[in-house]
Amino acid sequence: MRKVYLLGLLVLSISSFSQNKQILYNFTSVPQSLMSNPGADVTYKYYFGVPLLSGISVNMGSSGFSAYDLFANDGVDFNTKLQNVILSTSRNDKIALNEQIELFTGGFQVGNWENKGYFSFGMYQEFDFWSYVPQDLATLALYGNKDYIGKVFNLGDLSLKSEMLSVLHIGYHKNIKENLIVGGRAKLYSSAFNARSTNNSGYIYTIPSTTTVYEQVIYSDLQLNTSGISKYIEKGYSGDIGSDIQKKMLFGGDLGLGFDLGFTFYPRKNIQVTASVVDVGFIKHSKDVETFIYKGSYKYEGINPKFTNNTNSDGVYQEFQDAIPFDTIYTKYTTLRPMKLNASYQYSFDDTRGGDCNCSGEESEYKNAVGGQLFMMTTPRAPIVALTGFYRRNILNNLQMKATYTIDTFSYTNIGLGLSGNFGKFNMYFLADNLLEYRDLAKANSLSFQFGFNFIFKESDD
């Protein structure tokens, strides 16, 4: 359990964001927009991505503090900075890191303009880390309980998860009506490793005793589930970790299933409504599983003992070990994927076609568009929510821009910009969030960027 706790403290030094991709969402000049809404209205005939370079994204964020608060070269001792961070945060502050790399991707149109559908497929690798700040545990570790007599320290503050996996997917969307597109995507997950400790509870408190000096009570119900990790931390391991992980990413790991759903609807020719739900799925962990449990209760009366000192003459250490044992079990467990919900409303104007629209969603024919987007994602406690306002403009026939302003738990000043350009059949795109934070990255609470390269063949291409 000590290792788990140290890991919880270690992540406090990470400047790491949720998986919201508000610039990419419904930016349909980029094929990867299909990954955030399988019902997105894409109009090109077919596309394929440059292997390993079609989609690279990193999202990092921390609420409550930044890397500057811990590592600024200002002459203040690090321990003092760490104490200040602990005092200024709460158990609801979050630390997150998400990374994705597309291994390959492609898509093609089927049918004709009267009965049009679209297939898309691909595979990507993803790493995800999420943790709440273990505020009570960190306070107890830094200050002890001397100045906190009567305070109940909540062991449930410990809540974190981390996973690396690969996802093979295939999607299809279809024009159900002239102004309605619906789509779905099936996913096969392969988890290389997983660590999860999210359903913890317990408490520690010390109060004056009527018979002795103090009465100290500890109740613990802590659990850490792991898969695909144990052999790498065993003594004497001499294998190749990188090779092992690659094999697991190619469906040698724990498997799971999932799906995405989405739609695009045009109530009027220049008004668009979209929504999607992404990563509704699970992974069954059954290979190389270990679950560490620290459960029990203990009551001690007297002067505060050192529960980690096994030389205590009064046997307190052994009593504590017997009352709250550290156990390891090897049972299978199931995890749910972090489900994401997107919805948007868009108003387009400056129609360059000069005639009636057939509501087929060829939004690139409108020079400008404004709108709003809602994002929600499940987390171990309460869902996180982000609201985005955006402006999209076709600068040239082959160059599109999207600017966003987002409010979320990490920042109220999140300004983002995305550019997508076509040079013949070659497409490249660059998307970045929190542009104001780039003036001083150390003080940034969140950063996000994504880029990629594709080949796109439009309807008019030979």
Buried (B, 14 or more C-beta within 10 A) or exposed (E): BEEBBEBBBEBBBBBBBBBBBBBBBBBBBBBBBBBBBBBBBBBBBBBBBBEBBBBBBBBBBBBBBBBBBBEBEEEEEEEEBBBBBBEEBEBBBBBBBBBBBBBBBBBBBEEEEEEBBBBBBBBBBBBBBBBBBBBBBBBBBEEEBEEBEEBEBBBBBBBBBBBBBBBBBBBBBBBEEEBBBBBBBBBBBBBBBBBBBBEBBBBBBBEEEEEEEBBBBBBBBBBBBBBBBBEEEEEEEEEEEEEBBBEBBBEBBBBBBBBBBBBBBBEEBBBBBBBBBBBBBEBBBEBBBBBBBBBBEBEBEBEBBEBEEEEBEEEBBEBBBEBBEBEEEEEEBEBEBBBBBBBBBBBBEEBEEEEEBEBBBBBBBBBEBBBBBBBBBBBBEEEBBBEBBBEBBBEEEBBBBBBBBBBBBBBEEBBBBBBBBBEEEEBBBBBBBBBEBEEEEBEBBBBBBBBBBBBBBEEEEE
